[in-house]
């Protein structure tokens, strides 16, 4: 009997010793930090990101969310009340379809870019979701200074009377500005297309392959005008190589008034595995958006610092845009117009093709993390 008691005591001691060792080893094993790769296109429609990174320490007084700069405009640590949540890597990626392609390929996990290419990516079956509204408007129709047309109606008349097609540039086949412009051409009964060999065109659409090439192409005479987003039109005015005819949201049939232009998107794997970090990033972006709408000087300063444009350009450009992360009913209604127009223009070919616009959010959106971010910011501001 004594032998059995002795064996039992030895077993208890061994078990306690092994458990202690295991706990010690687990405590000593470092937890791999979460990394979050963020891509932006490098223009002022994404100013919320720039303002958020530059003013996070101020925002932390309310939200508790802050960043520590490791390498300015490239590497940061994301902190929540002093606790490290993630390593952030911020990089510039190409606009239009290049951003969601980078998301789908895992080059980035959070992307800032146009709603149209994000929807087109979701249509293709890529693991990409729109996770938050970001920006609306800010797209312009620009022509060379010597073009006779001073208004949209004058341009329409010129296009219909011209002996050869007027050449209008765009930065990418899925660019928001291009789709808005083509919807207006369609409404006006103007024949358009991108094939130079096609006969009967009144407007030839020219892919200049990049936003930075819009003004180069205009200045060199390759195109007569372009449909593009600010700050490129503001730069054209500053340099004297272009004249703004109109804001694209003003074009008939009026479908795209206050149109959503840019959004925040994410790949599905990051949404599932890095939700805490994404929620905290969205909190900062919401605070950054509030600053843009309340303090133009701070917005301009951040855009100039991150993009490299001049202060005069940004003071002209930023006020043409609307900055909001609120998925309001108006936002949803305008997104439904986007979906209908994209389907009508033949952009949707797969998962979204023919869907009722009200059904598209189920396939292409995930606004759950935005809701969590809104709730977290509200709690923190209430002192909880």
Beta strands, then each sheet from edge to edge (+ up, - down):
strand 1: 35-40
strand 2: 65-71
strand 3: 75-80
strand 4: 83-92
strand 5: 110-114
strand 6: 128-137
strand 7: 139-143
strand 8: 166-170
strand 9: 192-193
strand 10: 203-207
strand 11: 225-229
strand 12: 243-247
strand 13: 260-267
strand 14: 321-323
sheet 1: 2+ 3- 4+ 1+ 5+ 13- 6+ 14-
sheet 2: 9+ 10+ 8+ 11+ 7- 12+
end
